[in-house]
Amino acid sequence: MNYQQQLANSAAIRAEIQRFESVHPNIYSIYELLERVEEPVLQNQIREHVIAIEDAFVNSQEWTLSRSVPELKVGIVGNLASGKSALVHRYLTGTYVQEESPEGGRFKKEIVVDGQSYLLLIRDEGGPPEAQFAMWVDAVIFVFSLEDEISFQTVYHYYSRMANYRNTSEIPMVLVGTQDAISSSNPRVIDDARARKLSNDLKRCTYYETCATYGLNVERVFQDGKDLLSSSSMSHSTIAGFLNIDKMSHSSGTCLFCKYSLMFN
């Protein structure tokens, strides 16, 4: 490890300690503010929710999960018109929501492959990818809307930004064009040839067209290559197999092979 990397790691560790240590003082401040709530029932209800949040923080995975539990960290990027939030929501819940989440979100899902459980961490970014995000991900899903030119161009911008922080050849990638907003009054503007050129520009990553409204190809985006998740060590080749980055297709959806999902912010 070179000196610059040591400095970066040290800065990241200090930032994490500062973040972690800031949580309880803020929670204690909420408890103090609760004393100003005159309605006892409302005060108790708020207090119970705060306690639940505190417990969830204290019992986060870094303190409770065995090291033998493998993780796969997948980042989702795209602008507010891309349809990425609907894509993630459909995958996790099987239902459709039209609203895009400006702040993004953090999600967890258990994936079961050949009887072995894996913890899938899904990070929906609310903005362009930053250095911390680029170094965190094992794989990235770039999302744009087939009826929105700006969202299409944003993928190029976000890909270039990722390349500033990390060698993109190290990161398995998937490109998704969403159909959710297409209608007779809102036609498709990104044709298949342009979408496939973009997938080639993104080191020939897999390209899917999805529709979160009906579930078209949503599971395939996350699930292709699941049988290659056969070891507890998430090597680069294993992740690549999980996301099936070596082929481009418009495949139809497959059956869901996952269990209970959990969303958190």
C-alpha positions as CSV (number, residue, x, y, z in Angstrom):
1,M,0.0,0.0,0.0
2,N,1.5,3.4,-1.0
3,Y,1.5,6.5,1.1
4,Q,-1.4,8.2,-0.7
5,Q,-3.5,5.1,-0.1
6,Q,-2.6,5.0,3.5
7,L,-3.6,8.7,3.9
8,A,-6.9,8.0,2.1
9,N,-7.7,5.0,4.3
10,S,-6.8,7.0,7.5
11,A,-9.1,9.8,6.4
12,A,-11.9,7.3,5.7
13,I,-11.5,5.7,9.1
14,R,-11.6,9.0,10.9
15,A,-14.7,10.1,9.0
16,E,-16.4,6.8,9.9
17,I,-15.5,7.2,13.6
18,Q,-16.9,10.8,13.5
19,R,-20.1,9.6,11.8
20,F,-20.6,6.8,14.2
21,E,-19.9,8.9,17.3
22,S,-22.3,11.6,16.2
23,V,-25.3,9.3,16.3
24,H,-25.9,8.9,20.0
25,P,-25.5,12.6,20.9
26,N,-28.2,13.4,18.3
27,I,-30.4,10.7,19.7
28,Y,-30.0,12.0,23.2
29,S,-30.9,15.5,21.9
30,I,-34.1,14.1,20.6
31,Y,-34.9,12.5,24.0
32,E,-34.4,16.0,25.5
33,L,-36.7,17.6,23.0
34,L,-39.3,15.0,23.7
35,E,-39.7,16.4,27.1
36,R,-41.3,19.4,25.5
37,V,-44.0,17.4,23.9
38,E,-47.0,18.0,26.2
39,E,-49.2,15.2,24.9
40,P,-48.1,12.0,26.8
41,V,-49.4,9.5,24.2
42,L,-47.6,11.3,21.3
43,Q,-44.5,11.6,23.4
44,N,-44.4,7.9,24.1
45,Q,-45.1,7.0,20.5
46,I,-42.2,9.2,19.3
47,R,-40.0,7.8,22.0
48,E,-40.7,4.2,20.9
49,H,-39.8,5.0,17.3
50,V,-36.5,6.7,18.4
51,I,-35.6,3.6,20.6
52,A,-36.3,1.4,17.6
53,I,-34.0,3.5,15.4
54,E,-31.3,3.4,18.1
55,D,-31.6,-0.4,18.4
56,A,-31.4,-0.8,14.7
57,F,-28.2,1.3,14.6
58,V,-26.6,-0.4,17.5
59,N,-27.4,-3.8,16.0
60,S,-26.2,-3.0,12.4
61,Q,-24.5,-5.8,10.5
62,E,-20.9,-4.7,11.4
63,W,-21.6,-5.6,15.0
64,T,-23.8,-8.7,14.5
65,L,-23.2,-10.6,11.3
66,S,-20.6,-13.4,11.2
67,R,-17.6,-12.8,8.9
68,S,-18.7,-16.0,7.1
69,V,-21.8,-14.2,5.8
70,P,-20.8,-13.0,2.3
71,E,-21.9,-9.6,0.9
72,L,-22.4,-8.2,-2.6
73,K,-22.5,-4.4,-2.8
74,V,-24.4,-3.1,-5.8
75,G,-24.7,0.6,-6.6
76,I,-27.5,2.1,-8.7
77,V,-26.9,5.4,-10.5
78,G,-29.0,7.6,-12.8
79,N,-30.7,11.0,-12.7
80,L,-34.1,11.7,-11.3
81,A,-35.8,11.0,-14.6
82,S,-34.1,7.6,-15.0
83,G,-36.6,5.4,-13.2
84,K,-34.0,3.8,-11.0
85,S,-36.0,4.1,-7.8
86,A,-39.0,2.3,-9.4
87,L,-36.6,-0.4,-10.7
88,V,-35.2,-1.1,-7.2
89,H,-38.7,-0.9,-5.6
90,R,-40.1,-3.4,-8.1
91,Y,-37.2,-5.8,-7.4
92,L,-37.6,-5.6,-3.7
93,T,-41.4,-5.6,-3.3
94,G,-42.9,-6.8,-6.6
95,T,-44.9,-3.6,-6.8
96,Y,-44.6,-0.4,-8.8
97,V,-44.2,3.2,-7.5
98,Q,-44.0,6.1,-9.9
99,E,-42.2,8.6,-7.6
100,E,-38.5,8.9,-7.9
101,S,-36.6,9.2,-4.6
102,P,-34.4,12.3,-4.8
103,E,-32.3,11.2,-1.8
104,G,-31.8,7.7,-3.0
105,G,-31.9,4.9,-0.5
106,R,-30.1,1.9,1.1
107,F,-31.6,-1.6,0.8
108,K,-30.8,-5.1,1.9
109,K,-32.0,-8.4,0.4
110,E,-31.2,-12.0,1.2
111,I,-30.3,-14.0,-1.9
112,V,-30.3,-17.8,-1.6
113,V,-28.3,-19.8,-4.1
114,D,-27.9,-23.5,-3.8
115,G,-29.0,-23.3,-0.2
116,Q,-26.3,-20.6,0.6
117,S,-27.5,-17.2,1.8
118,Y,-25.9,-14.0,0.6
119,L,-26.5,-10.5,1.8
120,L,-27.2,-8.2,-1.1
121,L,-26.6,-4.5,-0.3
122,I,-28.2,-2.1,-2.8
123,R,-27.2,1.5,-2.7
124,D,-29.5,3.8,-4.8
125,E,-27.5,7.1,-5.1
126,G,-29.4,10.3,-5.0
127,G,-26.8,12.1,-7.1
128,P,-23.6,11.6,-9.1
129,P,-21.2,8.9,-7.9
130,E,-18.5,10.2,-5.5
131,A,-15.2,8.7,-4.5
132,Q,-16.7,6.9,-1.4
133,F,-19.4,5.3,-3.5
134,A,-16.9,4.3,-6.3
135,M,-14.6,2.6,-3.8
136,W,-17.5,0.9,-2.0
137,V,-19.3,-0.9,-4.9
138,D,-18.7,-4.4,-6.1
139,A,-20.8,-3.7,-9.2
140,V,-22.8,-0.8,-10.7
141,I,-26.1,-0.6,-12.5
142,F,-26.4,2.5,-14.7
143,V,-30.1,3.5,-15.4
144,F,-31.6,5.9,-17.9
145,S,-35.1,6.4,-19.3
146,L,-35.8,5.5,-22.9
147,E,-37.9,8.6,-23.3
148,D,-35.5,11.1,-21.7
149,E,-32.4,12.3,-23.6
150,I,-30.9,14.0,-20.6
151,S,-31.0,10.8,-18.5
152,F,-29.3,9.0,-21.3
153,Q,-26.5,11.6,-21.5
154,T,-26.2,11.5,-17.7
155,V,-25.0,7.9,-17.9
156,Y,-21.9,9.0,-19.9
157,H,-21.3,11.7,-17.3
158,Y,-21.6,9.4,-14.3
159,Y,-19.4,6.8,-16.0
160,S,-16.7,9.3,-16.6
161,R,-17.0,10.5,-13.0
162,M,-16.6,6.9,-11.7
163,A,-13.5,6.6,-13.8
164,N,-11.9,9.5,-12.0
165,Y,-12.0,7.5,-8.7
166,R,-11.5,3.9,-9.8
167,N,-10.4,1.7,-12.6
168,T,-13.8,0.9,-14.2
169,S,-12.3,-2.3,-15.6
170,E,-12.4,-3.6,-12.0
171,I,-16.2,-3.0,-11.7
172,P,-18.8,-5.2,-13.3
173,M,-21.5,-3.0,-14.9
174,V,-25.0,-3.3,-16.2
175,L,-26.9,-0.8,-18.3
176,V,-30.7,-0.4,-18.0
177,G,-33.1,1.5,-20.2
178,T,-36.4,1.9,-18.5
179,Q,-39.7,2.0,-20.4
180,D,-42.0,3.1,-17.5
181,A,-42.7,6.6,-18.7
182,I,-43.2,5.7,-22.4
183,S,-46.7,6.5,-23.8
184,S,-48.4,7.8,-27.0
185,S,-47.9,11.3,-25.7
186,N,-44.4,10.6,-24.3
187,P,-42.7,8.5,-27.0
188,R,-39.4,6.7,-26.9
189,V,-36.4,8.9,-28.0
190,I,-33.5,6.5,-27.4
191,D,-33.5,3.9,-30.1
192,D,-31.9,0.4,-29.7
193,A,-28.8,1.3,-31.7
194,R,-27.9,4.2,-29.4
195,A,-28.5,2.2,-26.3
196,R,-26.3,-0.6,-27.5
197,K,-23.6,1.8,-28.5
198,L,-23.7,3.2,-24.9
199,S,-23.4,-0.4,-23.6
200,N,-20.3,-0.9,-25.8
201,D,-18.8,2.4,-24.6
202,L,-19.3,1.1,-21.0
203,K,-16.8,-1.7,-21.8
204,R,-19.5,-3.9,-23.4
205,C,-21.6,-4.3,-20.3
206,T,-24.9,-6.1,-20.3
207,Y,-27.9,-4.0,-21.6
208,Y,-31.5,-4.6,-20.5
209,E,-34.7,-2.8,-21.2
210,T,-37.0,-3.0,-18.3
211,C,-40.5,-1.9,-17.3
212,A,-41.1,-1.6,-13.5
213,T,-44.8,-1.1,-14.1
214,Y,-45.2,-4.8,-15.3
215,G,-41.9,-6.2,-14.0
216,L,-40.3,-6.8,-17.5
217,N,-36.7,-7.9,-17.0
218,V,-36.4,-6.4,-13.6
219,E,-35.4,-9.6,-11.9
220,R,-33.0,-10.4,-14.7
221,V,-31.0,-7.2,-14.0
222,F,-30.2,-8.4,-10.5
223,Q,-30.5,-12.2,-10.9
224,D,-28.6,-13.3,-14.0
225,G,-25.8,-15.7,-13.2
226,K,-27.0,-16.5,-9.7
227,D,-25.9,-20.1,-10.0
228,L,-22.3,-18.8,-10.2
229,L,-22.6,-17.6,-6.6
230,S,-21.3,-20.8,-5.4
231,S,-18.6,-19.7,-3.0
232,S,-18.6,-17.5,0.1
233,S,-15.8,-15.4,-1.4
234,M,-17.1,-12.7,-3.7
235,S,-14.2,-12.6,-6.2
236,H,-14.3,-10.3,-9.2
237,S,-15.0,-13.2,-11.5
238,T,-17.9,-14.4,-9.2
239,I,-19.4,-10.9,-9.2
240,A,-19.1,-10.7,-13.0
241,G,-20.9,-14.0,-13.3
242,F,-23.6,-12.8,-10.9
243,L,-24.3,-9.8,-13.1
244,N,-23.7,-11.8,-16.3
245,I,-21.7,-8.9,-17.8
246,D,-20.2,-10.9,-20.6
247,K,-23.3,-10.8,-22.9
248,M,-25.8,-8.2,-24.0
249,S,-29.4,-9.1,-24.3
250,H,-33.0,-8.1,-24.1
251,S,-34.0,-11.3,-22.2
252,S,-37.4,-11.8,-20.7
253,G,-37.7,-12.0,-16.9
254,T,-37.0,-15.0,-14.8
255,C,-38.6,-16.3,-11.6
256,L,-37.5,-14.6,-8.5
257,F,-35.0,-16.6,-6.5
258,C,-34.8,-14.4,-3.4
259,K,-36.3,-14.3,0.0
260,Y,-37.3,-11.6,2.5
261,S,-36.2,-8.0,1.7
262,L,-35.5,-5.1,4.0
263,M,-35.4,-1.4,3.2
264,F,-33.6,1.1,5.3
265,N,-32.5,4.8,5.0
